[in-house]
Amino acid sequence: MKKIPTVQSVMTPFPYAISADAPLRAARQMMLEHQVRHLPVKRGDKLVGVLTDRDLKRSLDPALGISPRNELLVDDVMVHDPYVVETSEPLDNALDEMAEAHIGSVIVVRKKKLVGIFTANDACRAFCDHLRDENPDPDDDEVA
């Protein structure tokens, strides 16, 4: 009988993070530069939230009429109560919560310190690996 893997085995370690008091435009630049859609948010050393690209895009929508002089901060639009798990959390629990709560990421901690992030993209990658392991391509064994 196989054991269910932990979140740690499929998470993205050492994720980029941003300060809660950073300007929202800086968060957008960081997301574009590093090609990520979720940023854990910290205040000092403390994890306080998560910023998603969806929340960021909504808040920067010019139709909202926000003046550039009234720059929004990450703290203004971040999710203040993100789903956080320890590295030892069974993967099925995290996936179930993500599906039930309609969330795209899980913040992963060890002793309350940020160590990783597990996103829907990570889940897709892990499932793809699982399918390939369970159903190897017979053509891969052939020698040309």
N, C-alpha and C positions, 0 to 999 in steps of 0.2 A: 504494500500500500504506500503510495507516494504521499509525502508531506506537503501541505500547502505552503508555498513560499511566503516570505515576509515582504513587506513594502520595501525594506532596505535593498532587497535583491534586484529590484527593478526601478528604483527611484533614480533621479538625476542628482548626483551628489554635488555639494558645494554650489548651490544655485546663486545666481546674482540676486542681490537684495538691495533695497533702497530705503532711505530714511523717511519717516512719516512727515517730516517738515520740508522735504524736497519739493520743488515746483513740479507740477504735473507734466509740464513740457519736458523736464529733465527725465522723468520716468518714461515718457514716450520715446525720447531719444535713446535711452538705455535699451528699451524693448526692441527698437528697430536695429540698433547696432549689434545686439547679441542674438537677434532673431528668437525672442522668447515672448510668450503670451501671458505669463504670470510672474509677478515679482513678490516675494515675501517682503513685508514691510517691518522695519525695526525702529525702535526709539531707543537710542543707545545700544545696549546689548540685548534688549528685550524684544522678542517677537510680538508685534501688536496687530498684524493684519496681513492681508494679501491684496494686491492690485492686479486686476485682470485687464487685458486689452479691451474687452467689451466695455467695462466700466469707464476706462480711460477714453475710448472713442465717443461714448455717450456724453461724457462731461466736456469734451473739447468740441462738440458739435456747434458750429457757428450759428445754427438756428436757435440756440439757447440764448444768444445775445450776450455772452459773457465778455466783458471788456478785458483786453490784455492788461490793463492797469490793475484789474482785480484778479491777479493770478491765483488760480486754485493750487492747493497743495495736495500731495498724495493723501494726507490724512482726511481731506475733504471728501474723497470719493472711494477710498479703499473699503474692503470688507473688513469690519472690525472684529468679527468673531469667526475666523476661518476654521476649517476642519483640520485639526492637528492630531497626528498620531506619533507614537514612539516607533523607532526602527524595527522593533520586534512584532509590530502589528501584522496579523495574517492578511495577506493580500486580498482574500475574498471579502473580508470585513470592510476594507477600504473601498473596494470596487462596489460593493453593495451600497454603502453610504453615498458614494459619488452618484450612483444611479438614482437612488431614492431622493436625494437632495438636489439633483440636477446641478452638480458642481463639476468643474473641470480640473480641479487640482486639490492635492492634499499636501499640507506642509508636514515635513518629517523632522522630528527632533530626537535628540538623545540627551536625557537629563535637562530638558527644557531649552537646549541650545539647538539652533537651526543647523541641520546637517544635510538636508535634501528637500526635494520637491518631487511629487509623483503626479503626473498630469495625464490627461486622456491620451496624449501622444505616446507617453511611456507605456500606457496600457495597451495601445494598439501594437507597439513594437514587441512587447512581451507576449501578446497573444499570437502574433505572427511567428515569433521564435518557437512558441509552444506547438503551433500547428506544423511547422516544418520539422520539429523534433519527432512529433507523433506520426507524421506522414512523409517520410523522406522521399525525395524524387528518385525513382529507379534509374533515371538517365544519369544521375550523378555518379553511379557506381561503374558505368561503362567507361572503358579506356578507348580512346580514339586510335 
